[in-house]
Amino acid sequence: MSGLMTHVEHGFGPVWDETSRVLVLGSMPSPKSREASFYYMHPRNRFWPVLQAVLADPDDPTDRVGTTPESRRAFALRHHVALWDVIASCDITGASDASIRNAVPNDITPMLRDAPISHVFTTGGKAAQLYRRLIAPRLDDAGFDVPMTPLPSTSTANASMRLDGLVTVYRRAFRDAGMTPPNRSDG
């Protein structure tokens, strides 16, 4: 592991409302996302193109993610998707999930209590690992039984998956969680 390990605080809150039906959790925002105070803002991260391909109404040309935090927040909420990260703070080198140490988890129980979230997705192996270790036991203790599905990272560091492969995997997972988009019976 090269580079300087720094202590990082998440820096911005979750995206959700009382109609959110699924929660997508990453690990920790990248430096670009922390700079923009919003999720998946590195220009080469494929999260937003994947979400648009999976959820956008193909008959509505205005149903797009856009490029700003505001347009992306509106898209996620319109499609009943909540966004946050597993980690509230950690020590990390750059944007390297593999370097994460001393992770302190976010508390997702208020979201699960106040919105009809029936499924949690994690993006990337580290988010899934940390969710199982740091968040799942807390949910069990609080009496929440919400299934979690690990999904592949949309970062370009995940070079083994092309955009079309990511779209296929995410579409299947969202469909299985009951999130079929409008005018698309099967995706």
C-alpha positions in Angstrom: 0.0 0.0 0.0 1.6 3.2 -1.1 0.6 6.7 -0.3 -0.3 8.5 2.9 -3.0 7.1 5.2 -5.3 9.9 6.3 -8.2 10.0 8.8 -11.4 10.8 6.9 -14.9 11.8 8.1 -17.8 11.0 5.7 -18.7 14.7 5.6 -22.3 14.6 4.2 -25.5 12.8 5.1 -27.7 10.2 3.4 -30.1 10.7 0.6 -33.5 9.2 1.5 -37.1 10.1 2.2 -40.2 8.4 3.5 -40.8 6.7 0.1 -37.3 5.1 -0.2 -37.7 1.3 -0.8 -34.1 0.2 -1.3 -30.8 1.5 0.3 -27.6 1.5 -1.7 -24.5 1.6 0.6 -21.0 2.2 -0.7 -17.9 2.0 1.6 -16.6 5.6 1.9 -16.9 8.5 -0.6 -13.9 9.0 -2.9 -12.0 12.3 -2.6 -13.9 13.6 -5.6 -17.2 12.7 -4.0 -16.2 14.3 -0.6 -15.2 17.4 -2.5 -18.6 17.6 -4.2 -20.4 16.4 -1.0 -22.3 13.8 -2.9 -22.2 10.2 -3.9 -20.3 8.7 -6.9 -19.1 12.0 -8.3 -15.8 10.8 -9.8 -16.5 11.4 -13.5 -15.4 7.9 -14.5 -17.4 6.1 -11.8 -20.1 4.1 -13.5 -22.7 4.2 -10.7 -24.9 6.9 -12.2 -24.9 5.5 -15.8 -25.8 2.1 -14.3 -28.6 3.5 -12.2 -30.0 5.4 -15.2 -29.9 2.3 -17.4 -31.6 0.3 -14.7 -34.3 2.7 -13.5 -35.0 5.5 -16.0 -38.3 5.4 -17.8 -37.4 4.7 -21.4 -40.5 6.6 -22.6 -39.6 9.8 -20.6 -36.6 11.7 -22.0 -36.5 13.9 -18.9 -36.0 10.9 -16.6 -32.2 11.2 -16.5 -29.6 11.4 -13.7 -27.9 14.6 -14.9 -24.5 15.7 -13.8 -25.2 17.7 -10.6 -25.7 16.5 -7.1 -29.2 18.1 -7.2 -30.3 16.2 -10.3 -28.8 13.0 -9.1 -30.5 13.3 -5.7 -33.8 14.0 -7.4 -33.3 10.9 -9.7 -32.6 8.6 -6.7 -35.5 9.9 -4.7 -37.9 9.8 -7.7 -37.0 6.1 -8.1 -37.3 5.4 -4.3 -33.5 4.7 -3.9 -31.8 5.8 -0.7 -28.0 6.3 -0.7 -25.4 6.3 2.0 -22.2 4.6 3.0 -21.3 1.9 5.5 -18.6 4.0 7.0 -18.9 7.3 9.0 -15.1 7.6 9.4 -12.0 5.7 8.7 -8.3 5.8 7.9 -7.7 5.5 4.2 -5.2 6.0 1.5 -6.7 8.1 -1.3 -9.8 6.2 -2.6 -8.4 2.7 -2.0 -11.0 0.5 -0.3 -8.3 -2.1 0.3 -6.5 0.4 2.6 -9.5 1.1 4.9 -8.6 0.8 8.6 -10.3 1.8 11.8 -13.8 2.0 10.2 -16.6 3.5 12.3 -20.1 2.6 10.8 -23.0 4.8 10.1 -26.2 4.0 11.9 -28.8 3.1 9.3 -31.5 2.1 11.7 -33.4 5.5 11.6 -33.8 5.0 7.8 -35.0 1.5 8.2 -37.5 2.6 10.9 -38.9 5.6 9.0 -38.9 4.5 5.4 -40.3 1.3 3.8 -36.8 0.1 2.9 -37.1 -3.7 2.1 -33.6 -4.3 0.7 -30.1 -3.1 1.1 -27.5 -3.3 -1.6 -23.7 -2.8 -1.1 -21.5 -1.6 -3.9 -18.1 -3.4 -3.9 -16.6 -6.1 -1.8 -15.3 -3.9 1.0 -18.7 -2.3 1.5 -20.3 -5.8 1.8 -17.5 -7.0 4.1 -17.8 -4.0 6.4 -21.6 -4.1 6.3 -21.6 -7.8 7.5 -19.1 -7.0 10.3 -20.2 -3.6 11.5 -23.8 -3.0 10.6 -25.6 -6.4 10.4 -25.0 -7.2 14.1 -26.4 -3.9 15.1 -29.5 -4.4 12.9 -30.0 -7.9 14.4 -29.8 -6.4 17.9 -32.4 -3.8 16.9 -34.7 -6.4 15.5 -34.4 -5.5 11.8 -34.4 -8.3 9.3 -33.6 -6.6 5.9 -31.9 -8.7 3.2 -28.6 -7.4 1.8 -27.3 -8.2 -1.6 -23.6 -7.4 -2.5 -23.2 -5.8 -5.9 -20.0 -5.2 -7.8 -18.2 -1.9 -7.5 -18.9 0.6 -10.2 -15.5 2.1 -9.8 -13.1 1.9 -12.8 -10.8 0.1 -10.4 -13.2 -2.8 -11.0 -11.7 -3.4 -14.4 -13.1 -6.9 -14.7 -16.6 -5.6 -15.3 -17.7 -3.6 -18.3 -20.6 -1.2 -18.1 -23.0 -3.6 -19.8 -22.1 -6.3 -17.3 -22.7 -4.0 -14.4 -26.1 -2.9 -15.9 -27.1 -6.6 -16.2 -26.2 -7.5 -12.6 -27.8 -4.3 -11.1 -30.9 -4.7 -13.2 -31.4 -8.3 -12.0 -30.8 -7.3 -8.3 -33.2 -4.3 -8.5 -35.8 -6.4 -10.2 -35.5 -9.2 -7.6 -36.0 -6.5 -4.9 -39.3 -5.4 -6.5 -37.8 -2.3 -8.2 -39.0 -2.8 -11.8 -39.0 0.6 -13.5 -42.0 2.0 -15.2 -42.8 0.7 -18.7 -40.3 -2.1 -18.3 -41.9 -5.4 -17.2 -38.7 -7.4 -17.0 -35.6 -5.3 -17.9 
